[in-house]
Amino acid sequence: MRRIAILGSTGSIGTSTLDVVAAHPERLAVVALAAGRNRDLFLKQCEKFKPACVSVSSEEDARWLRSALNHAPEIHFGPEGLLACALHPDANTVVAAVVGAAGLQSTEAALRAGRRVCVANKESLVVGGALMKAAMEAGGGELLPVDSEHAALHQLLDGRDPQSILEVRITASGGPFREWPMARIQAATREEALNHPTWKMGPKITIDSATLMNKGLEVIEASVLFGLSVDQIAVTVHPQSQVHAMVGFRDGTYQLQVSANDMKLPIQYTLLYPDKVPGPVRPYDWEQARAWTFEAPDLERFPCLGLAYAALRAGGTAPAILNAANEMAVAAFLEGRIGFWDIQACNSEVLAHLSATPAASLEAVLAADRNARDNARSWLAMK
Ligand SMILES: NC(=O)c1ccc[n+]([C@@H]2O[C@H](COP(=O)([O-])OP(=O)(O)OC[C@H]3O[C@@H](n4cnc5c(N)ncnc54)[C@H](OP(=O)(O)O)[C@@H]3O)[C@@H](O)[C@H]2O)c1
């Protein structure tokens, strides 16, 4: 039985995870739920799944929840609450689905405690990739990627000799601005950027998909997860989002992973791995394959992808610096404080301004993250 703690249960990945859990009551059970500020949805989830341990962002919300609930779980709040859920002794599996570097410590702690960690929170791998792997090795934990491209790669690479791999290709939908000319992209509004053509996701990752920063973070994530060099990871734009990744072998052949674009598939894959059993998503409809197209990404109109490659090449804390700048810039864009094109400008400025140092400890990457946020804050204040 997988006894699960879901960190970020009220988000897009969190709610899909609960749908997968509900589809497999004989194999999956909820032990702990952690959310941020969405009180009403969280209350409904707690009433339905009756977790033994819960956490919310603030002490005030924790008090409100205690009075609103008609069962009495352990109730926590803040970063310690996330850790309490991640480390609950009855949980053997953690779904890391908080957004941003806020998920770093709980993901690391769960891996160190020997849990199976299904990681949607790609930022924690981008910021502290080597530390996550070290924690997993030290604690005997298991790290399975929820990102559809990386879950696809995990399936394609399972049992393969690393020497036989020429390259991997992760696909990108191209986002809402794939066909837009530069001038129109530069003036894109919040509503236009939030209008993703193929995936329904939380606001931060939706903006990252419009800038292609999301794909850049995923290139870094692939390097961490599969030990690939920067030159072995390519991006192919595939607007239909049905082929999620491809692996090229040294004999000149490729294998592709195909499925409907529904996150419940990779979530179920990570929860039930290595089993593949019927779940809440229907088998792939091959009529849709008639429309498949593939093209190269345009780094001029989408410079954030190039910045991620640069950060991966620079190594050390460079990915953490880029990620922190991007989190600050995306938040400012969503709040209407800066324009769409300012996101890449902020990321580029902060990455160029700060020197990367070795990402040797959690303290080192957290310091780089703080420093980059301060730098980005100053840059954004001048806009
Ligand atoms: N959505 C997708 O299809 C998708 C696909 C691949 C990877 N991912 C990755 O999965 C992660 C989650 O994405 P999402 O789209 O599900 O985001 P989302 O819809 O914005 O949900 C984020 C979740 O995290 C919670 N949260 C945020 N900050 C928190 C904090 N400091 N402490 C505790 N909880 C906190 C939110 O709580 P409240 O809402 O209650 O405030 C919410 O439950 C991201 O790293 C994203 O890149 C998402």
The ligand as an SDF file (V2000), in Angstrom:
LIG
                    3D

 48 52  0  0  0  0  0  0  0  0999 V2000
    0.3610   21.7840  -13.3220 N   0  0  0  0  0  0  0  0  0  0  0  0
    0.9900   20.9470  -14.0990 C   0  0  0  0  0  0  0  0  0  0  0  0
    0.4160   20.3820  -15.0360 O   0  0  0  0  0  0  0  0  0  0  0  0
    2.4510   20.6510  -13.8550 C   0  0  0  0  0  0  0  0  0  0  0  0
    3.1190   19.7970  -14.7310 C   0  0  0  0  0  0  0  0  0  0  0  0
    4.4450   19.4780  -14.4640 C   0  0  0  0  0  0  0  0  0  0  0  0
    5.0940   20.0080  -13.3550 C   0  0  0  0  0  0  0  0  0  0  0  0
    4.4240   20.8680  -12.5500 N   0  0  0  0  0  0  0  0  0  0  0  0
    5.1370   21.4240  -11.3960 C   0  0  0  0  0  0  0  0  0  0  0  0
    4.4240   21.0650  -10.2120 O   0  0  0  0  0  0  0  0  0  0  0  0
    4.5330   22.0940   -9.2270 C   0  0  0  0  0  0  0  0  0  0  0  0
    3.1200   22.5410   -8.8540 C   0  0  0  0  0  0  0  0  0  0  0  0
    2.5230   23.1040  -10.0110 O   0  0  0  0  0  0  0  0  0  0  0  0
    0.9530   23.4200  -10.0690 P   0  0  0  0  0  0  0  0  0  0  0  0
    0.6760   23.7910  -11.4710 O   0  0  0  0  0  0  0  0  0  0  0  0
    0.1960   22.3120   -9.4290 O   0  0  0  0  0  0  0  0  0  0  0  0
    0.9120   24.7310   -9.1550 O   0  0  0  0  0  0  0  0  0  0  0  0
   -0.3630   25.3940   -8.4530 P   0  0  0  0  0  0  0  0  0  0  0  0
   -1.6100   24.9710   -9.1220 O   0  0  0  0  0  0  0  0  0  0  0  0
   -0.0550   26.8400   -8.3290 O   0  0  0  0  0  0  0  0  0  0  0  0
   -0.3450   24.7110   -6.9980 O   0  0  0  0  0  0  0  0  0  0  0  0
    0.6850   24.9400   -6.0790 C   0  0  0  0  0  0  0  0  0  0  0  0
    0.3510   24.2600   -4.7730 C   0  0  0  0  0  0  0  0  0  0  0  0
    1.3660   24.5500   -3.8080 O   0  0  0  0  0  0  0  0  0  0  0  0
    0.7600   25.1670   -2.6520 C   0  0  0  0  0  0  0  0  0  0  0  0
    1.7610   26.0800   -2.1270 N   0  0  0  0  0  0  0  0  0  0  0  0
    2.3540   27.1210   -2.7650 C   0  0  0  0  0  0  0  0  0  0  0  0
    3.2810   27.6820   -1.9570 N   0  0  0  0  0  0  0  0  0  0  0  0
    3.2600   26.9840   -0.7990 C   0  0  0  0  0  0  0  0  0  0  0  0
    3.9600   27.0830    0.4310 C   0  0  0  0  0  0  0  0  0  0  0  0
    4.9100   28.0130    0.6160 N   0  0  0  0  0  0  0  0  0  0  0  0
    3.6770   26.1820    1.4160 N   0  0  0  0  0  0  0  0  0  0  0  0
    2.7440   25.2310    1.2180 C   0  0  0  0  0  0  0  0  0  0  0  0
    2.0390   25.0880    0.0720 N   0  0  0  0  0  0  0  0  0  0  0  0
    2.3000   25.9550   -0.9050 C   0  0  0  0  0  0  0  0  0  0  0  0
   -0.4930   25.8290   -3.1900 C   0  0  0  0  0  0  0  0  0  0  0  0
   -1.4200   26.0590   -2.1390 O   0  0  0  0  0  0  0  0  0  0  0  0
   -2.6800   27.0940   -2.2370 P   0  0  0  0  0  0  0  0  0  0  0  0
   -3.1960   27.0220   -3.6360 O   0  0  0  0  0  0  0  0  0  0  0  0
   -3.6170   26.5000   -1.2250 O   0  0  0  0  0  0  0  0  0  0  0  0
   -2.1710   28.4420   -1.8600 O   0  0  0  0  0  0  0  0  0  0  0  0
   -0.9600   24.7440   -4.1510 C   0  0  0  0  0  0  0  0  0  0  0  0
   -1.5260   23.6670   -3.4310 O   0  0  0  0  0  0  0  0  0  0  0  0
    5.3620   23.2120   -9.8890 C   0  0  0  0  0  0  0  0  0  0  0  0
    6.7010   23.0700   -9.5010 O   0  0  0  0  0  0  0  0  0  0  0  0
    5.2290   22.9520  -11.3850 C   0  0  0  0  0  0  0  0  0  0  0  0
    6.3290   23.3850  -12.1180 O   0  0  0  0  0  0  0  0  0  0  0  0
    3.1210   21.1810  -12.7620 C   0  0  0  0  0  0  0  0  0  0  0  0
  1  2  1  0
  2  3  2  0
  2  4  1  0
  4  5  1  0
  4 48  2  0
  5  6  2  0
  6  7  1  0
  7  8  2  0
  8  9  1  0
  8 48  1  0
  9 10  1  0
  9 46  1  0
 10 11  1  0
 11 12  1  0
 11 44  1  0
 12 13  1  0
 13 14  1  0
 14 15  2  0
 14 16  1  0
 14 17  1  0
 17 18  1  0
 18 19  2  0
 18 20  1  0
 18 21  1  0
 21 22  1  0
 22 23  1  0
 23 24  1  0
 23 42  1  0
 24 25  1  0
 25 26  1  0
 25 36  1  0
 26 27  1  0
 26 35  1  0
 27 28  2  0
 28 29  1  0
 29 30  1  0
 29 35  2  0
 30 31  1  0
 30 32  2  0
 32 33  1  0
 33 34  2  0
 34 35  1  0
 36 37  1  0
 36 42  1  0
 37 38  1  0
 38 39  2  0
 38 40  1  0
 38 41  1  0
 42 43  1  0
 44 45  1  0
 44 46  1  0
 46 47  1  0
M  CHG  2   8   1  16  -1
M  END
$$$$
